[in-house]
Amino acid sequence: MAPLTFLSPNDLKAIHSATLLILSETGIRLTSPEARDLLDGAGATILDGRVLLPPELVDHSLALCPPSFTLKGRGGEQVVLGGGDLNWHNLGGAPDIYHPEKNQRIPATITDVQDAARLLDALPNCTDITPFFTPQDVPGEIISLAMYRHTLSHTSKPVHGPGVQTPFEVRWMARLAEVIGPPAEILTLGISPISPLYFPDELAEAMIETARLNIPFGPLPCPTAGATAPLSLAGALAQQNAEVLAAIVLAQVVHPGLPVFYCGRLAVMDPLSGGAVWGGMELGLVSAATVQIAHSYQLPVNVYGLTTNAHDLSLQNGLERAVNAVLPALAGADELSGIGELSAGVAGCLAQMVIDDEIAGGVRRLIKGLAVNEASLSVDLIHKVLDGPGNFLAERETIQTLRGGEIFIPELAERRAGRIEDRQVMVKNAQQKADRLLKDHQPEPLDRAQDKELDALLGGAQKDY
């Protein structure tokens, strides 16, 4: 099935040209002496507190990026970003957990990090995992490290690292990963410049450290159109692109050939409240456009898909996340994020994770499209049924079609006629499934010595800090 396109080839050229103008004439705000020296040596121009990146340096850095890379899990599972398949992972870093049965949102804990990892490990359409919750019962200086440590021991799937902000976190994250395997194979790190176009010293140095350690890198700007980026979607996309490409230049100067995946997190300001809208159809639109932009550079791309501003498992929730998942999926995204997300990323929910896994299965079916061939056109079958006393349901071809996955069969949704007495049946089914999986599913355990080493490293990181 051909990818859905929202940007023409001329649109893509215009966005790239605007990006090069932004980087070469406006530049990025960057004051880290180490980063400035590296970029200066590569041909950038230093102008007061800004660094101007010439077009030839940007294009050269893009040419160094591999078109795909593989992320491995400790259980042997792996995902290939840029390999042509659609992968799915969850929201990362939610500080709150929502309990639909109580309609209650409370601060998340380490136990919630562990439960989320174990549940996501059991869900078949979730291909890889990001540490889900930001636990509020952990000292602030090691929160990201604790998130990663307690995710590793509760899943054997590939694990993305959480977002990091300092070279301290990068170094210790790599040491935690080494307990499982080579960090270059089993860890990725996302680092977010501050929109618009600001690279604080520690963030820039974290990018440098990530590249030095050969850890696959996801530049993760989070601009909000109308607040920290232009309100026009094309202008916001150009700024986001400039922020991503500037990070890529810095990483490739440090480590030519470093695997990079393009992470787009552009949101749109709500004109009524001033807050970021994660549920509007514009998010699906800019996510799909981001996929096209990244693929024009032959970079694997990860964007949000299953996102909403809703605070519960409501009609608004379902509408927003369905639109935002379908558009970038049809555009050919390599990876969609957001499984389990609520409240524009502030909260997460176990039942929502289960529902999103079913949505992901449906989207997988959708992007396969229709097979049109002699067998699927069923001319002989139609003739046979009309010629005899039979019906389509009784025919072998119907069973074969069902087994072949032509029709998606949901597990949670209620489709039977007349069952209106329970309006929350899907939510209840999802919660019951989550409870059952948490009770019965046990990922392959870590070796006891590895568990002890991870705990020792976490303690060492806290002392080192």
N, C-alpha and C positions, 0 to 999 in steps of 0.2 A: 504494500500500500504506500503510495507516494506521500511524503510529508506535506502537511498543510502549511501554506505560506501566508504570512501577513505583510512581509516586506519584499518588494521587488528587488532585482539585482541593482537597480539604480538607487533604491533606498539604502541598501547595504553599503554601497560605495559612498553615499552621502554621509551616513553615520560614521563610517571609518574616516572619511576626510575631516569631518567635524572633530572627531576624537584626536586626530593628529594635530589639528590646530590648537585644541585645548592644551594638549601636552607640550607643544613646542612654543606656544606664545603666552599662555596663562601659566602653565606648569603646575607642579604639586608643591604643597607646603611641606617641607621636610628639613629638619635641622640636625638630625643625627650626624655627627662628624664622620662616623664610619660609613654610613650609607652615602653621604655626599661625596666622600673620597672615592668610593667604588663607582658611583655614577659619573663623576667627573673624569675618572680614568677611562670610562667607556665612551666618552664623547658628549656627555650632557653639559649644559651650561648652568653654572651656579649664579643666582641672582638674588642677593640678600637672603630672605628666608625661603625662597622658592628654588626649585630645580626644574629646568626646561629640558625636555627630552626630544631630541631631533627625530623626525620620521624614520630615517634609516636605522636608528638604534631600536626603535619600536618594532619595525618590520623584521629586523635581524633577530630580535629576541623571540618573536612569534615563530619564526622559522625553526628555532631550536627546540620548540616544545614537541614532544612525541604526540601522535594523534590518539593514543590510547595507553592505558596502564591497567594493571591487575592488582586488586586488593584481596588479600588472602585472610581467611579465618583460621583459628587454631585447630578446627575440626576438619580441615581440608577443603572446606567450601571456599569459593572465590567468585568475585564479580569482576567483569571487565568493563571499565568505563571507556566508551569509544568503540566498543565492539559491535554495536548495532542493536543490542538488546535494551529494553527499558527496565531499569532497576528502581527499587523503591527503598527508602529508609524513613525513619521517623523524625519528628521535630526534636531538636536538641536544646537543652538548657531551660526548660520551663521551671519556674520557682514554685508553682502551686500544682496540686492534684485535685481534680474535680471528681466527686462521688455522686453519680446521678441518682442513686437510690435515696440519698439524703438531700439532694440538691444543695450540696455543701462543697466549698472550696477551701482547702487548708494548705499550709506550707508543706512542701515535700521533704522527705527524709532519705537517708541512705537506703532504708528498706524499700522505699518506692523506686529508687534507682535499680535495685536488684530485681524487684518484681517486674518492672517494665522490661528489663533486659531478658528475663526468663520468658515473659509472655511473647515478646517480639521474636524470640528464638523459635517459638512454637508456630508462628503464623507463616504460612507457606509463601505468601506473596511479598513479604518483607525480606528483601535479599541481603541487606546489610543494616547495621545498627549504629546509631549515634547515641552516646550517653544521654538519656532522656531528661531527667530532672536535675535541677540545681539544688542539691540538698541543703536545707537550712540548719541542719544539726552538725555541720562541719565547719571548722575554722575557715574564714574567707580566703586566706592565702593559699590553701590547698584544695579548694572546691573543685576546680577542673581536674586535678590529679585524682581526687577521690572518685569523681564521676567515672573516669576512665578505668581506674583500678577495679571498681565494683561492677562495672559492666563486663570486663574481661572474664571474670570468673562465673558469669551467669549466662553466657552464650558462647557457642562455638562458631557462630557466623562471623563474617568479616566485620570489623569495627572501625568506623571513622573516629578520629579523636575529636574531643569537644573543641569549641573555639578557644583559642589561647591569645594572650595579650603581651606576654613577656618572654625574653629568652630563657629566663629561669624555668618557666612552665614548659617550654619546648625541650630543654635538656632533660628535665625529669620525666616528661612524657615519653621521650625516647628510651630512657632507662627502664621505665615500666614495660614498654613494648618489647624490649630485649628479653624479658623473661619468657615471652611467648615465641618470639622469632625475630628475624631481621626487621628493624623499623621501616626500612624502605619497602618492605613487602606487606606489612600488616598494619601500618599506621598511615593516616592522612591527617593533615592539620589545616584548619581554616582560620584565617586571620583577617580581621575587618579594619580597613582604613576608615577614618571618620569623614563622612561626607560633610561639606564638599572638599574632596581632594586634599585631605590632611592626613599626614603620616607621622604621628607622634614618635618620639625617639624609641620608646620601648617596643612599639608595634613594628617599626622598621627593623629594629634589631632582632625581633622575633622572626621576621621574615628571613633575615640573613641567616640566623641560626638554623631555621628549618631547611633552607637550601644547602647549607654546609653539611647537614646530617643526611642529605639526600632523601628527605621525607616528602612524598607527594603533597603538593601544596594547592589549596583552594583559596584564591583571593575572594574575600567575602564582604564586599561593600554592601551597606544597607541604606541607600538613600531613600528619602521620602519625597516624591514629586510634590512641589508646592511649598515644602518646608526646608529640606536640605538639598534639593535639586530643583531645576525648573519644573513648573507645573505641566508644561507641554510634554507629552509622553516621549516624543522624539528627542527633545532636549535632555530629558531625564535619562533616556537610554544612552545617549552620547556621553553624559557625565559618568554614569555607571561604567560604561565601557572604558573610559579614560582611567578610572580608578582601578579597574581590573588590569588593564594593560600596563599601567605604571608599576603595579606590584609584580607582574610577570617580568618586566624589564629588570627590576632589582634582583629577583630570584635567579634569572638566567645569567646575569652578570656574575653572580656568586658561583652558580653551578650550572654551566651550559648543559642543556638536555634534561634538566629536572622535569619530572612528570608534573603537569599542571592541569587542573580541571577548573573550568570557568563557572563560578558560582554567582548567579544573579539573585539578588534579594530586594529588588526595587519594589517599593510600595507606593501608594498614592495617598495624599493627605485628604481627610474628610473635610470638605468645606464648612460643614456645620459645627464640628467639634475641634478641628485642628489635629486630631489624632491620625495615626497611620491606619489605612484601610487594607486589611489582608483578605477581605472577603469579596470586595467588588469585582465585577467582571474585568475591570481594567488590569487587575493583577494577573488574571489568566492571559490577557492580551499581551502584556509586557513580558510575561514569562515565555510565551511562545515566540515573541520577537527576539528575546535574549537567546533562545535556542538557535534561531537562525544566525544571529550575529556570531555566536561562538563557533558554530559549524562553518561559517565562512572563513574562519581561521584554522579550521580542522582541529579544534579543541573539543574534548569531551565536556559536556555541560550538565550542571546540576542546578535545578530551579525548584522553587516551591510549587507544589501542586495541591495538596490536601490542606487548604487553609481557610479560616473563617474568622470573623469578628464575633460570632455568636459565643455566648457564655455557657450554653448547655447543648443537649443533643436534640435540637429543634429543627423545624422546617427550614429556617434561615440557614442553619448549619449545613444541612444536606444540599441545599441549592448552591451555596457559595463554594463549598469544597468540590462539588461535582463539576461545576464550570471551570474552576481553577485547575483541576486535574486533567480534564479532557483536552483543553486547548494546547498546553505544552506537550502532552503525550502525542497528540496528532501531529504536532510540529516536529517530532522525532527526538525528544529529550533523551539523554542517556540515563538520567537519574532524576526522580522526583522525590521531594522531601515532604514532610508534614504529617506522617502517620501519627494519629493520636492528639493532634494539636487542637487547642481551643483558645478563645479570647485573644486572638492575634499573637499567639505564642507565649502568653503569660501563664497558661495552664495546660495541663494534659489530663487524659482520662483513659483508663484501661479499657472500658467498654468501647470508647471511640477507636482505640487501636484495632479492636476486633472488627468493627464496622468498616474502618478504612481498609483493612485487609480484603474484605469482600468487595469494596469499591475498586481496589487495585486489580482484583481478579476480573471485574467487569470491564475495566479500562483496557486490560491486556487483551481481552476478547475483542473489544472495539477496534483497536489499532491493527488487528489482523485483517480486517476488512472482509470482503466476500470472495470466495473462490468461484470463478465462472469457468466451467469446463463441461465436457460431455456428461460426466457422471453427475455433477451437481445440477445441471439443467434438467435432469430427470424426465426427459421426454418419454422414454420407454416405460418408466414407472407410472406416469400419468395415463398413458395408453392402457397399461395393464389394469389399473384400478377402474378406469371407466369401462373397460371391456368385460369385467367380471364382477362377482358379488363382494369383492374385498373392499378394504379401506386403507388409507395411508398408514394409519396407526399400526395395523397388523403386518405391514411389510418389513422385510429384513433391512431394506435400505434406510428406513426411518430409524431403526435401532443403531445401525452403523453410523448414521449422521449424528445421533445423540452421543454416542461413544467418542466420536471424533471431535467433540467440543464445538460444533456449529452453533449450538444454543447454550448460552450461559445460564446456569441454574444456581440462584442464590441460596444460601443456607439460612440467612437471618431474616430476609424480607418476607412479609406475609402477602401472598398473592391470592389466597382463596376468597371467593366471593362471600359476602354477607358477614364477614368477621369484623364488625366495627365496635364490638364491646370493649376491646383493649386497644387504645390508640398508641400505646407505648410498647407494642409487642416486639419491635425490632430492638429497641434499647434493652428490654428485659432479656431477650435471646442473647444479645451481645454480652451483657453482664454475666449471665449464667455460663456462657462459653468461656469468658475470661476467668471466672472463678474455677471452672473445671480444669482449664489448661494449667493454671497456677498450682492446682492441687496435684495434677497427674504428670505434668511435663517436667522432666529433669534433664537439662543439657548435660553433655559429657563433662564431668567434673575436671577441674584443674588438678594436676599433680599436687599433692599436699606441700611438697617443697616449694613449688611455684607460688602457691597461695601465701606461704610464709614469707617468701622473698618479696612479693608485692606489698605485703603489710610492712615489712622492714623498710622498703624503699619509700613508702608513703610517710612513715615516721621520720626517715632521714631527710626527706624533702622539707618537712615542717621545721626540723632543726636547722637545716641549711638556710631556710628563709629567714 
